[in-house]
């Protein structure tokens, strides 16, 4: 069995020989989701990598290098990006995203002035733990879809690839020692990738890796410039009231998601980041990173659960490692060929890895509840957890229209968080069991 893992805290800097592989591991974890958002919204994948990396560095700077969090493309803003781009054009969507980032900053200022005592009252461990479980299990369908389905049809080939990848990652996590134990996720990814390559020579069913995009991609490109034929230009953001209101309203739900991710990271690392550096600084970092991304034509940013999962497994919480991943992301954005190579990782390989990563996030929520001594003989706690779990995992949705062009939705983690807060505030406490 493996020896106990060496825990690297947020301020610990590993030697360069460990630092680079640990950072690469985080790049692999975030890459698929980060480039998927621009693919779905018509934005540049290179720009998304550039703004994810630089946005993460901005976040690290504004949080005093105390919070190990990687920021990538946000899925929550996809409907707003698509609808505003279709009606008014992408520049107006970027203008709305900038305003969403500024709204984050406004809320951060309110929290700084008013303090976070009200947050502690609204979010006791029973709410925090349940929300963290929702974050992990809410991502579970994505992992299963990646692991078992190809073009929306069940595939035994995909299932076998995901299983091999998962088994390699589990074996590396449990049995490898020292440094190799800390890069178990990277080992799982490489092992799954090699399995697909080898099996591809044996059976046509396993030909899931296509290198044609790698061959066609140039070695160098400017990620912050948009391409139109043979010419390049900087996309200047534009503003109108509809786009601004649309993105600001969506940002209400993403602020709730930010809170959930910050609480999850705090649980995984064992430090309360809502107190130090403070929720106002983490929210400010997220907001400025979002505005920065939109300024260059990239999708709004958010903290990534995938990278939280990597930290939970490896026990490497170093901000230096996250910063290294951000720098690698920026470098990749200037080299489309390397970006294309990483994008050849088969979906079931990612599904196998995410099965482990997302489960670790949910387990962190369970740990919060257990270590906090939440009493489930108290019907109040039982009720709050039950409602949060069903709404969050079941995909509860609150929806209403804004004008005729956009429908605002509050669902999943965000809705579960809001309802959990309300229930905690309105359900009376039983003094005997409090």
C-alpha positions as a printed Julia matrix, in Angstrom:
434×3 Matrix{Float64}:
   0.0    0.0     0.0
   1.08   3.6    -0.49
   2.69   5.52    2.29
   0.8    8.5     3.65
   0.78  11.32    1.12
   2.86  14.41    1.65
   0.45  17.3     1.95
   1.49  20.51    0.2
  -0.3   23.57    1.58
  -1.32  26.64   -0.45
   2.01  28.39    0.12
   4.25  25.35   -0.41
   6.29  25.34   -3.61
   7.38  21.92   -4.89
  10.74  21.46   -6.63
  10.62  22.09  -10.37
  10.82  18.37  -11.18
   7.51  17.81   -9.37
   6.02  21.22  -10.02
   5.67  20.9   -13.8
   3.97  17.45  -13.87
   1.61  18.51  -11.06
   0.63  21.6   -13.04
   0.21  19.62  -16.27
  -2.17  17.33  -14.39
  -4.42  20.32  -13.64
  -4.27  21.41  -17.28
  -5.56  18.01  -18.38
  -8.35  18.22  -15.8
  -9.65  21.58  -16.98
  -8.95  21.4   -20.71
 -12.03  19.59  -22.01
 -14.59  21.8   -20.26
 -12.68  25.01  -20.98
 -12.62  24.5   -24.75
 -16.14  23.05  -24.9
 -17.81  26.34  -23.94
 -16.31  28.34  -26.84
 -17.12  25.47  -29.21
 -20.79  25.7   -28.15
 -20.96  29.49  -28.31
 -18.92  30.32  -31.41
 -15.95  31.8   -29.53
 -12.27  31.01  -30.02
 -10.86  28.03  -28.11
  -7.39  29.62  -28.07
  -8.85  32.78  -26.58
 -10.62  30.68  -23.93
  -7.33  29.04  -22.93
  -5.61  32.43  -22.83
  -8.28  34.06  -20.68
  -8.57  31.0   -18.41
  -4.84  31.09  -17.7
  -4.53  34.85  -17.32
  -7.82  34.97  -15.38
  -6.48  32.39  -12.92
  -3.32  34.48  -12.43
  -5.49  37.55  -11.79
  -7.52  35.55   -9.26
  -4.34  34.42   -7.5
  -3.12  38.02   -7.35
  -6.38  39.44   -5.97
  -6.72  36.7    -3.34
  -3.17  37.24   -2.09
  -2.03  33.86   -3.46
  -3.96  32.13   -0.67
  -6.61  30.17   -2.6
  -5.67  27.28   -4.93
  -8.41  27.65   -7.53
  -8.26  27.32  -11.31
 -10.69  29.42  -13.34
 -12.02  28.17  -16.66
 -14.94  28.73  -19.04
 -18.31  28.92  -17.28
 -21.15  26.69  -18.49
 -23.74  28.78  -16.64
 -23.42  31.64  -19.14
 -23.87  29.47  -22.26
 -27.6   30.32  -22.77
 -26.91  34.03  -22.34
 -23.93  33.91  -24.72
 -25.94  32.06  -27.34
 -29.1   34.18  -27.13
 -27.43  37.6   -27.0
 -24.96  36.64  -29.75
 -27.81  35.44  -31.98
 -29.9   38.58  -31.54
 -27.33  41.35  -31.16
 -23.94  39.83  -32.02
 -20.99  38.48  -30.06
 -19.55  41.94  -29.16
 -22.73  42.72  -27.18
 -22.48  39.36  -25.41
 -18.93  40.29  -24.41
 -20.16  43.66  -23.14
 -22.8   41.93  -21.03
 -20.19  39.53  -19.63
 -17.98  42.48  -18.63
 -20.9   43.96  -16.71
 -21.5   40.59  -15.01
 -17.92  40.68  -13.79
 -18.39  44.23  -12.51
 -21.55  43.09  -10.7
 -19.44  40.45   -8.94
 -17.15  43.27   -7.81
 -20.12  45.28   -6.51
 -21.39  42.32   -4.46
 -17.84  41.74   -3.19
 -17.74  45.35   -1.98
 -21.05  44.91   -0.14
 -19.73  41.79    1.58
 -16.55  43.6     2.59
 -18.53  46.43    4.19
 -21.2   44.3     5.86
 -18.92  41.42    6.88
 -19.63  37.71    6.52
 -21.39  37.06    9.81
 -24.66  36.82    7.95
 -23.09  34.22    5.65
 -22.1   32.04    8.62
 -25.67  32.29    9.91
 -27.18  31.47    6.53
 -24.75  28.66    5.73
 -24.2   26.27    8.65
 -22.44  22.91    8.05
 -25.7   21.11    7.22
 -26.23  23.48    4.28
 -22.57  23.66    3.24
 -22.07  19.89    3.32
 -25.27  19.19    1.41
 -24.42  21.77   -1.27
 -20.94  20.28   -1.72
 -22.49  16.84   -2.19
 -24.79  18.34   -4.82
 -21.83  19.89   -6.64
 -20.08  16.53   -6.89
 -23.1   14.34   -7.67
 -24.62  16.99   -9.91
 -21.61  16.51  -12.19
 -21.99  12.73  -12.12
 -24.28  12.49  -15.21
 -21.6   14.29  -17.25
 -19.0   11.72  -16.24
 -21.36   8.84  -17.02
 -22.29  10.27  -20.42
 -18.61  10.63  -21.28
 -17.8    7.15  -20.02
 -20.62   5.09  -21.53
 -22.04   6.89  -24.54
 -20.81   7.73  -28.03
 -23.01  10.05  -30.1
 -25.79   9.58  -27.51
 -25.76   5.79  -27.97
 -24.45   3.29  -25.43
 -21.0    2.02  -26.37
 -19.32  -1.0   -24.76
 -16.04   0.23  -26.26
 -16.36   3.55  -24.44
 -17.3    1.75  -21.24
 -14.19  -0.45  -21.46
 -11.94   2.56  -22.1
 -13.42   4.45  -19.15
 -13.08   1.37  -16.93
  -9.41   0.86  -17.82
  -8.69   4.55  -17.24
 -10.49   4.54  -13.91
  -8.75   1.35  -12.76
  -5.32   2.77  -13.63
  -6.09   5.98  -11.73
  -7.39   4.06   -8.7
  -4.37   1.74   -8.63
  -2.03   4.72   -8.93
  -3.86   6.51   -6.11
  -3.79   3.52   -3.76
  -0.54   1.7    -4.51
   2.0    4.18   -5.89
   4.28   5.98   -3.47
   5.75   9.44   -3.14
   5.68  11.72   -6.15
   3.95   9.21   -8.45
   1.08   9.06   -5.99
   0.52  12.81   -6.36
   0.19  12.58  -10.15
  -2.19   9.62  -10.13
  -4.75  11.51  -12.24
  -2.15  12.28  -14.9
  -1.03   8.64  -14.85
  -4.64   7.55  -15.32
  -5.1    9.91  -18.27
  -1.88   8.8   -19.96
  -2.68   5.13  -19.28
  -6.16   5.45  -20.77
  -4.79   7.34  -23.79
  -2.15   4.69  -24.45
  -4.77   1.95  -24.06
  -6.86   3.56  -26.81
  -3.82   3.95  -29.08
  -2.76   0.32  -28.62
  -6.27  -1.07  -29.02
  -6.72   1.11  -32.11
  -4.09  -0.98  -33.89
  -5.95  -4.17  -32.91
  -9.56  -3.21  -33.56
 -11.21  -0.5   -35.66
 -13.74  -0.01  -32.85
 -11.05   1.72  -30.79
 -10.01   4.24  -33.46
 -11.13   7.24  -31.4
  -8.01   9.37  -31.73
  -7.74  11.57  -34.83
  -4.5   13.47  -35.35
  -5.65  15.36  -38.46
  -6.44  18.51  -36.44
  -2.94  18.34  -34.93
  -1.35  18.18  -38.38
  -3.39  21.11  -39.66
  -2.96  23.35  -36.61
  -0.18  25.99  -36.83
   2.65  26.08  -34.29
   2.04  29.7   -33.34
  -1.0   31.97  -33.13
  -2.19  35.05  -31.25
  -5.05  33.86  -29.02
  -6.42  37.3   -28.22
  -7.06  38.17  -31.88
 -10.12  36.91  -33.76
  -9.72  35.54  -37.28
 -11.81  36.58  -40.27
 -10.46  34.87  -43.38
  -6.82  35.9   -43.66
  -7.14  38.95  -41.4
  -7.06  39.25  -37.61
  -8.79  41.76  -35.36
  -9.53  42.49  -31.71
 -13.22  42.1   -30.9
 -14.27  45.38  -29.26
 -17.04  44.77  -26.69
 -20.31  46.66  -27.14
 -23.07  47.43  -24.65
 -26.85  47.61  -24.56
 -29.35  47.36  -21.73
 -30.8   43.96  -22.66
 -27.4   42.28  -22.79
 -26.31  43.91  -19.52
 -29.47  42.89  -17.64
 -29.34  39.37  -19.06
 -25.78  38.7   -17.89
 -26.21  40.43  -14.53
 -29.29  38.31  -13.74
 -27.45  35.11  -14.71
 -24.53  36.2   -12.5
 -26.83  36.0    -9.45
 -26.89  32.22   -9.85
 -23.17  32.01  -10.63
 -22.39  33.95   -7.45
 -24.18  31.17   -5.57
 -22.06  28.64   -7.48
 -18.94  30.6    -6.58
 -19.9   30.41   -2.94
 -20.44  26.66   -3.22
 -17.08  26.11   -4.94
 -15.27  28.28   -2.39
 -16.83  26.3     0.46
 -15.87  23.05   -1.28
 -12.27  24.2    -1.74
 -12.18  25.27    1.91
 -13.33  21.81    2.97
 -10.84  20.0     0.75
  -7.86  22.14    1.8
  -8.88  22.44    5.45
  -8.79  26.25    5.51
 -11.74  28.64    5.63
 -11.16  30.81    2.59
 -14.38  32.74    3.27
 -12.51  34.24    6.24
  -8.95  34.41    4.86
  -8.55  35.98    2.36
 -12.32  36.52    2.63
 -15.3   35.86    0.41
 -15.17  39.45   -0.83
 -11.7   38.85   -2.29
 -12.48  35.48   -3.86
 -15.62  36.94   -5.43
 -13.7   39.99   -6.62
 -11.06  37.75   -8.19
 -13.73  35.73   -9.98
 -15.48  38.88  -11.2
 -12.38  40.64  -12.47
 -11.28  37.43  -14.23
 -14.7   37.25  -15.92
 -14.57  40.88  -17.07
 -10.98  40.38  -18.25
 -11.96  37.3   -20.27
 -14.81  39.11  -22.02
 -12.55  42.06  -22.8
 -10.48  39.76  -25.02
 -13.42  37.86  -26.51
 -13.32  34.86  -24.17
 -16.18  33.23  -22.22
 -16.83  34.26  -18.6
 -14.74  32.39  -16.02
 -15.63  30.31  -13.0
 -13.78  28.13  -10.49
 -13.51  24.51  -11.64
 -14.75  21.46   -9.76
 -12.46  19.21  -11.81
  -9.4   20.88  -10.34
 -10.86  20.74   -6.84
 -11.21  17.0    -7.37
  -7.55  16.72   -8.37
  -6.54  18.46   -5.14
  -8.78  16.2    -3.09
  -7.05  13.12   -4.48
  -3.45  14.31   -4.52
  -3.52  16.45   -1.34
  -1.45  19.0    -3.24
  -3.07  22.37   -2.5
  -0.2   24.54   -3.68
  -1.1   27.87   -5.3
   2.25  27.56   -7.09
   1.0   24.42   -8.83
  -2.25  26.14   -9.86
  -0.26  29.14  -11.08
   1.94  26.8   -13.1
  -1.14  25.29  -14.72
  -2.33  28.82  -15.57
   0.99  29.63  -17.25
   0.91  26.37  -19.22
  -2.63  27.23  -20.34
  -1.44  30.61  -21.59
   1.49  29.03  -23.43
  -0.81  26.47  -25.04
  -3.07  29.28  -26.24
  -0.16  30.61  -28.3
   0.49  27.14  -29.77
  -2.64  25.77  -31.45
  -0.82  22.54  -32.36
  -0.28  21.54  -28.73
  -3.81  22.56  -27.89
  -5.07  20.35  -30.7
  -2.99  17.45  -29.38
  -4.54  17.68  -25.92
  -7.99  17.9   -27.47
  -7.43  14.43  -29.0
  -7.92  12.83  -25.57
 -10.92  10.52  -26.1
 -14.09  11.43  -24.24
 -14.35   8.08  -22.41
 -10.86   8.6   -20.99
 -12.06  11.87  -19.5
 -15.23  10.11  -18.31
 -13.21   7.5   -16.43
 -11.14  10.15  -14.69
 -14.13  12.36  -13.87
 -15.92   9.41  -12.27
 -13.23   9.54   -9.59
 -12.87  13.33   -9.45
 -16.56  14.15   -9.07
 -17.02  11.43   -6.47
 -14.21  12.94   -4.4
 -16.01  16.29   -4.38
 -19.22  14.67   -3.08
 -17.2   12.79   -0.47
 -15.77  16.1     0.73
 -19.33  17.21    1.46
 -19.94  14.06    3.47
 -16.75  14.76    5.4
 -17.97  18.28    6.2
 -21.2   16.9     7.65
 -19.49  14.14    9.63
 -16.65  16.27   11.02
 -19.07  19.07   11.96
 -21.18  16.66   13.99
 -24.44  17.45   12.21
 -27.22  15.69   14.11
 -29.61  13.94   11.71
 -31.86  12.88   14.54
 -32.9   16.52   14.42
 -35.71  16.66   11.83
 -34.68  20.21   10.96
 -31.27  19.1     9.68
 -32.79  16.07    7.97
 -35.33  18.24    6.17
 -32.78  20.81    4.99
 -30.39  18.19    3.61
 -33.17  16.21    1.96
 -34.56  19.16    0.05
 -31.12  20.43   -1.02
 -30.08  17.0    -2.32
 -33.25  16.3    -4.29
 -33.47  19.76   -5.87
 -29.76  19.95   -6.64
 -29.21  16.44   -7.96
 -32.68  16.1    -9.5
 -32.18  19.23  -11.59
 -34.72  21.54   -9.98
 -35.35  24.63  -12.09
 -36.83  28.08  -11.53
 -37.43  29.81  -14.83
 -38.98  33.02  -16.14
 -38.74  35.14  -19.27
 -37.05  38.49  -19.71
 -38.71  40.15  -22.65
 -39.13  37.89  -25.66
 -35.49  37.04  -26.29
 -34.19  35.4   -23.14
 -35.36  33.01  -20.46
 -33.58  33.28  -17.1
 -33.04  30.01  -15.27
 -31.94  29.34  -11.72
 -31.32  25.65  -11.29
 -29.09  22.88  -10.01
 -26.48  23.93   -7.47
 -27.53  27.57   -7.46
 -31.2   26.86   -6.8
 -30.36  24.21   -4.2
 -28.08  26.69   -2.4
 -30.71  29.43   -2.37
 -33.46  27.09   -1.1
 -31.1   25.62    1.5
 -30.35  29.11    2.82
 -34.06  29.99    2.96
 -34.97  26.76    4.78
 -32.18  27.27    7.29
 -33.42  30.77    8.05
 -37.16  30.02    8.31
 -37.33  26.58    9.95
 -37.23  27.09   13.72
 -34.51  25.41   15.71
 -35.19  22.83   18.38
 -33.15  24.15   21.29
 -32.85  20.68   22.76
 -31.1   19.35   19.65
 -29.38  22.52   18.41
